């Protein structure tokens, strides 16, 4: 093996400390990568892979000045990047220039604006286990300094639910963390997993945890903090004191409910459009958008806090013009949270400080506007705002209005801010004027009109005379410096003296400007905490005005929060479906669940709106408990402590679980955790297994909720036999979605009415899906024969048979298979149609779950279209 060069030895020593990261090794104007890093980076970044030392060492590189885009690509793919810089001057270095990793960039510790989403937090989280049931989950957003922590005592499932639907990019765990749990985190949340052992908080940062009383919380945050400190290697003065999330103060929304209700993103496209957030987001600042997400994640449980938000929203709604003026003012406020973070972190530039100045300059106007509202709650918001005039005045005096992005090339500091800088600028300016005057003087004295004074970095200032005019120069007037093809360049002692003064003034001016900029930045740094408080206040104001805007636009109503276990909604609407429909009219429906009614058993055909009806209640409850008005004409709602949902068919390919298993797991989650203050939504429970298994499970679940949990529940089903439970269970009520037949076709009216549905309209739905006419006719024949068989007592599906045949699957076709009947003469039907009808007649429909049935129908339909 060839001996390594000193530089490669240095590289290998540093790389050994960062095995799980790409090492960006600074060589001149490039970051170079070697060995496995180079091979993998070339593939991920689509850059050229080369080699060194005769092809033995793979190598690739990216330019220093454009490295941010390459780092962003790697971070977005979940990788880490260690930035290794030269930390001594190459001119004075003896041997290999000393290099060190100055920052480890990871998905959860990104600080560069180009790598961040403006309206979304970039959370780094940590999990610290104490036993199988007890975990501490801590969060940090390095860009804003936010720190929060929660103690979870309901096992690892509770950890997954807590982390789900939060924009967590990276999770820190201790070295011996359970491998199955690590896999679950990566598979379900798609995050980067990192390890951290040290959890002792340094004395200088103890103030961050002064408000935490539980040692487990301090240990959990210590694990997170040490990872941040190890990776960032710079000032963390902007970190806020740790806020303990008191979970008992917020509605619990488990992982399944957050997904099923599509609060932040849709299940199918995983995008914002079509979610509740999409409807509610009328914020105008990026800070407000992030705060809205936090509020939707954690609906409130304290009635006083909810009512306070209602009053604030109502105040904004009552004064439209003032609210619109406020919205316009808020649009001029930049991201104070992240600007403050960049100031403390040390990567702020002059343009950032100008944005900070402009934002602070809007605060007096916003404060005055809030004071003009009639509601005392809005006047109180005005009184809380503290304009930071001192910071504004400093930035106004010091920083240029249109500075460059770079901070080391001058043009940052205004004239008049610093006397020494003004002197340098004056010297540079006057020196250039002297140069211009000298040029004019030499032209006149030599008679050479084309004589000029130029400058380059090699020779400095020079006089240039074309060869055609050289004969006009008096001997010895100038000292020759350079000969060109068609000209000669000269210098004079006087010119070189002025050159020294000018260049020295320019160089010292740039150096002094940088020093002054750092000085201004450090002065602003003293106001980090007031800036963060101001950002939190502006964010809340933005969300509240957004609630007022959306409530007025879509005619939402202020709900009444009641102490009784009563749900009463008049003409309620689904906020998302209503917005998606736009010009179409959404059919509103009432929800009537007085104290004595715990369960609504909902029947009706597919596509009639049962799931929509159920979801709209859950979304209405969530909107009410985050402080927004709700889509209805009137609403009386209790405060729900938890919402559990099982809506829609979905399998879990990640864990290899079938639709029915997922259905049962979600049902179990609700049944074991719900209280009488919870809301449960169960849609078509039991459909994933055979008819009598499913019906038995569905009835048992309804009875269990009714007799033991007493939660407000909506339970939709196609098992019409369950509607008889209304006679047996005092707190259950039947409702159905109204549908009518018109000229042989079903018309969905989307209206909820009391009582059970009279039929399922399944074949009518198939007809709406435009299945072949012959198939529909045949299905009607089969249905008529089945209904006739059942009415004569000859059906093979009597419930009593369950006891006699426990080991066999029951089928409607088991004892007396229904003979296939021709609906047309053979000559009128193609062979292809015969095959399709034969396959249809052989299908055992009751042994298929809905997805399997749809797949079979889709296949048959494709065959008919051939």
Secondary structure, DSSP 8 states (H G I E B T S, - for coil): -----HHHHHHHHHHTT-TTSEEEEEETTEEEEEHHHHHHHHHHHT---EEETTTTEEEEEEEGGGHHHHHHHHHHTT--EEEEEE-S-TTT-SSS--EEEEEEE-TTS---GGGS-TTS--EEEEEEESSSS-EEEEEEETTTTEEEEEEE-SHHHHHHHHHTTS-EEEEEE-TT--HHHHHHHHHHH--EEEE-------GGGGGGGTT---HHHHHHHHHHHHHHHHHH-S--TT----EE--GGGB-EE-HHHHHHTTSSS-TTT-SSTTSHHHHH----SHHHHHHHHHHHHS-B--HHHHHHHHHHHHHHHH-HHHHHHHHHHHTT---HHHHHHHHHHT---HHHHHHHHHHHHHHHHHHHHHHTSS-HHHHHHHHH----HHHHHHHHHHB-TT--S-SSSS--B-TTS-HHHHHHHHHHHHHHHHHHHHHHHHHHHH--TT-EEEEETTTEEEEEEEGGGGGGS-TTSSEEEEE-SSEEEEE-HHHHHHHHHHHHHHHHHHHHHHHHHHHHHHHHHTTHHHHHHHHHHHHHHHHHHHHHHHHHHTT-B--EE-SSS-EEEEEE--HHHHHHHTTS----EEEEE-TT--EEEEE--TTSSHHHHHHHHHHHHHHHHHT--BSSSEEEE---SEEEEE-S---BTTTTB-HHHHHHHHHHHHHHH--TT-EEEEESTTTTS-HHHHHHHHHHHHHHIIIII--EEEEE-S-GGGGGGGGT-TTEEEEEEEEEEETTEEEEEEEEEES--S---HHHHHHHTT--HHHHHHHHHHHHHHHHHHHTT--S--TTHHHH-TTS---TTSSS------SS-GGGS-HHHHHHHHHHHH--GGGS-HHHHHHHHHHHHHHHH-
